[in-house]
Amino acid sequence: MLTRVARSEARRVALPGRDWFSYLEPGRTPAQNVSMGISIFPAGSRPTGHVHPAEEEIVCCLAGRGRIVTAEATAELEPGVVVLISPGTFHATESDGPESLELACLFSPPVVSGSYEARPS
């Protein structure tokens, strides 16, 4: 099976400090063991970090500059850089600008978009 998804077909989810475009996810596409999307952080965006309790995340920087910050390390981002974030790792993303930071993100097992974000009460 081959599945093609264009950005215009991706499900857009507004998350704190960024827009998430969910390309592949169980229940909406044939993907069962992974989910994949693109996060776009406007220049200067620095949303509060979060944790994916059970999911590995692979991040590939497509455009812009910034960093992923954890308690143990900082990974500088520029186009072509790939970062692996282990399950249970609290991480925050910072966009330096002047252009938006665009990250392709792959999760295994699949993540439920936004389920890990702190919600205002």
C-alpha positions, 0 to 999 in steps of 0.5 A: 500500500502507498499513501500520499498526503499533501499539506492541504490534506493534513489535519491542522492542530493549533498547539501552544507556540506552533501549528501542527500538521498531522500527515499520518495517524492511526484512524485517519490514515492507514498508519498503525505503528507510527504517526508523522507530522510537521510543526511550524514554530513562528520566529521567536516562539518558545512554548513551554515544553512537554513530555511524550511518556511512551513515544520516541520522537525523531525530529528533522529540521526542514527550515529555520533555526532554533534548538531543542532543550532538555535538562541534560542537553541542547540540540541546535537545529538547522536544516538537515539536522535530525534529533532523537528524543527518548520517551519520558524526556521533557523537552522544549523547542525554541525558534530563533528566526528570522524565519519560521522553524519547520520540523518534521516529526515522527513518533513511534508508537503513534502520538495523539496530537496535543494529548501531551500539552498542558491545557489551561484550566 
